[in-house]
Amino acid sequence: MDFSEFLSFLEGRQTVRKYDPEQEIAEDEVESILKAASSAPSAGNRESWDVVVVKAEDQREALAEVAYDQAHIRDAPVIFVVSANYIRSMSRYGERGILYALEDATIACTYMMLAAHALRLHTCWTGAFEDDGVREVLGLPPHLRPVALLAVGRGEIPSARTERMPIGEHVHRETW
């Protein structure tokens, strides 16, 4: 793939918030997404992230409630709950490992989102949720911090693309 194909692939991904809950995601698709996550770079190769794959309707409903009643969490057939595993990273890096675990989880989730896109599935990265609520719903241990709820399914692509800021608004050279 050349750069223009790569950029086209990236620009072709859109956030989708309306899913058809009747369209299942095959287990081989779930496994492909997880395999992509495991190829993500991580600080010191600690892979300081964990994921809970949620398919059960009652679990998705409970997650939607602690995600401020966002319907796409309930309606998407699969939710990947990606968490930072502080202990795995802090065992090598001390306090700095907290940041590294957050970064590892974020990168792994990004790889999952792009893998889903490559499988022609739709996603919505959701960061608005009650951490303790997610912990309670899923029985997460205290050393995990939920970072993202990644909704995956087949849904309605929005008719309009979200405008992006010009690159110059983000980029600074040598100093601010």
C-alpha positions as CSV (number, residue, x, y, z in Angstrom):
1,M,0.0,0.0,0.0
2,D,1.4,3.4,-0.9
3,F,0.9,6.5,1.2
4,S,-2.1,7.8,-0.8
5,E,-3.9,4.4,-0.3
6,F,-3.1,4.5,3.4
7,L,-4.4,8.1,3.8
8,S,-7.5,7.2,1.9
9,F,-8.0,4.2,4.2
10,L,-7.7,6.5,7.3
11,E,-9.9,9.2,5.9
12,G,-12.5,6.5,5.0
13,R,-13.1,5.7,8.6
14,Q,-16.0,7.5,10.3
15,T,-17.5,7.3,13.7
16,V,-20.8,5.5,13.6
17,R,-23.3,5.8,16.4
18,K,-26.3,4.0,14.9
19,Y,-26.0,0.2,14.8
20,D,-28.2,-2.7,13.7
21,P,-28.1,-4.8,16.9
22,E,-29.4,-7.8,14.8
23,Q,-26.3,-8.0,12.7
24,E,-23.9,-10.1,14.7
25,I,-20.1,-9.8,14.6
26,A,-18.5,-13.1,13.8
27,E,-16.1,-14.6,16.3
28,D,-13.3,-14.6,13.7
29,E,-13.8,-10.9,13.2
30,V,-13.5,-10.4,17.0
31,E,-10.3,-12.4,17.0
32,S,-8.9,-10.5,14.1
33,I,-9.5,-7.2,16.0
34,L,-7.9,-8.6,19.1
35,K,-4.9,-9.9,17.1
36,A,-4.4,-6.4,15.7
37,A,-4.4,-4.9,19.2
38,S,-1.7,-7.4,20.3
39,S,0.5,-6.1,17.5
40,A,0.4,-2.5,18.8
41,P,3.6,-0.9,20.1
42,S,3.9,-0.5,23.8
43,A,6.3,1.0,26.3
44,G,9.0,-1.5,27.1
45,N,6.8,-4.2,25.4
46,R,4.9,-4.4,28.6
47,E,1.5,-4.5,26.7
48,S,0.0,-2.7,29.7
49,W,-3.6,-3.0,28.5
50,D,-6.5,-5.5,28.9
51,V,-9.7,-5.8,27.1
52,V,-13.1,-7.2,28.0
53,V,-15.2,-8.3,25.0
54,V,-18.9,-7.6,25.8
55,K,-21.6,-9.2,23.6
56,A,-24.3,-10.0,26.1
57,E,-27.3,-7.6,25.7
58,D,-27.7,-7.2,29.5
59,Q,-24.0,-6.2,29.8
60,R,-24.2,-3.8,26.9
61,E,-27.3,-2.2,28.5
62,A,-25.5,-1.9,31.9
63,L,-22.5,-0.3,30.1
64,A,-24.8,2.1,28.3
65,E,-26.3,3.2,31.6
66,V,-22.8,4.1,33.1
67,A,-21.9,5.7,29.7
68,Y,-24.6,8.4,30.3
69,D,-27.2,6.4,28.4
70,Q,-25.5,6.5,25.0
71,A,-27.6,4.3,22.8
72,H,-24.8,3.1,20.6
73,I,-23.2,1.3,23.5
74,R,-26.5,-0.7,24.0
75,D,-27.1,-1.2,20.2
76,A,-23.7,-2.2,18.9
77,P,-23.3,-6.0,18.9
78,V,-19.9,-5.9,20.5
79,I,-18.2,-3.5,22.9
80,F,-14.5,-3.8,23.5
81,V,-13.8,-2.3,26.9
82,V,-10.1,-1.3,26.8
83,S,-8.3,-0.7,30.1
84,A,-4.9,0.5,31.2
85,N,-3.2,-2.1,33.4
86,Y,-1.1,0.0,35.7
87,I,0.6,-2.8,37.5
88,R,2.0,-4.3,34.4
89,S,3.7,-1.1,33.5
90,M,4.5,0.3,36.9
91,S,6.4,-2.9,37.8
92,R,9.2,-1.7,35.5
93,Y,8.7,2.1,35.3
94,G,7.3,3.1,38.7
95,E,4.9,6.2,38.7
96,R,5.8,6.9,35.0
97,G,4.2,3.5,34.3
98,I,0.8,5.1,34.8
99,L,1.2,7.3,31.8
100,Y,2.7,4.4,29.8
101,A,-0.2,2.1,30.6
102,L,-2.7,4.8,29.4
103,E,-0.7,5.2,26.2
104,D,-0.5,1.5,25.7
105,A,-4.3,1.1,26.1
106,T,-4.9,4.0,23.8
107,I,-2.7,2.7,21.0
108,A,-4.1,-0.8,21.3
109,C,-7.6,0.6,21.0
110,T,-6.6,2.6,18.0
111,Y,-5.3,-0.5,16.3
112,M,-8.6,-2.3,17.2
113,M,-10.6,0.5,15.6
114,L,-8.5,0.5,12.4
115,A,-8.7,-3.3,12.2
116,A,-12.5,-3.1,12.5
117,H,-12.4,-0.6,9.6
118,A,-10.3,-2.9,7.5
119,L,-12.9,-5.6,8.2
120,R,-15.5,-3.1,6.9
121,L,-17.1,-2.8,10.3
122,H,-18.1,0.5,11.9
123,T,-16.8,1.8,15.3
124,C,-17.4,4.5,17.9
125,W,-14.6,5.2,20.4
126,T,-16.4,6.3,23.6
127,G,-14.6,7.9,26.5
128,A,-17.6,9.4,28.3
129,F,-18.5,7.0,31.0
130,E,-18.3,6.6,34.8
131,D,-15.0,4.7,35.5
132,D,-16.4,3.2,38.7
133,G,-19.6,2.2,37.0
134,V,-17.7,0.3,34.3
135,R,-15.5,-1.3,36.9
136,E,-18.6,-2.5,38.8
137,V,-20.4,-3.8,35.7
138,L,-17.4,-5.8,34.5
139,G,-15.9,-6.7,37.9
140,L,-12.6,-5.0,36.9
141,P,-9.8,-5.2,39.5
142,P,-8.6,-1.9,41.0
143,H,-5.3,-1.8,39.1
144,L,-7.2,-1.4,35.8
145,R,-8.5,1.9,34.5
146,P,-11.1,1.8,31.8
147,V,-9.9,4.0,29.0
148,A,-12.4,3.4,26.1
149,L,-15.6,1.6,25.2
150,L,-15.1,0.7,21.5
151,A,-18.5,0.0,20.0
152,V,-18.2,-2.3,16.9
153,G,-20.9,-3.3,14.5
154,R,-22.5,-2.6,11.2
155,G,-24.4,0.6,11.1
156,E,-25.4,3.8,9.4
157,I,-22.6,5.9,8.1
158,P,-23.3,9.6,8.8
159,S,-24.3,11.5,5.6
160,A,-21.9,14.4,6.5
161,R,-18.3,14.1,7.4
162,T,-17.1,15.8,10.6
163,E,-14.9,18.8,9.8
164,R,-11.3,18.5,10.9
165,M,-9.1,21.4,12.1
166,P,-6.4,22.5,9.7
167,I,-3.1,20.7,10.4
168,G,-1.5,24.1,11.1
169,E,-3.7,24.5,14.2
170,H,-1.9,21.5,15.8
171,V,1.7,21.6,14.5
172,H,4.5,23.7,15.9
173,R,8.1,23.5,14.7
174,E,11.1,23.5,17.0
175,T,9.2,25.6,19.7
176,W,5.7,26.6,20.4
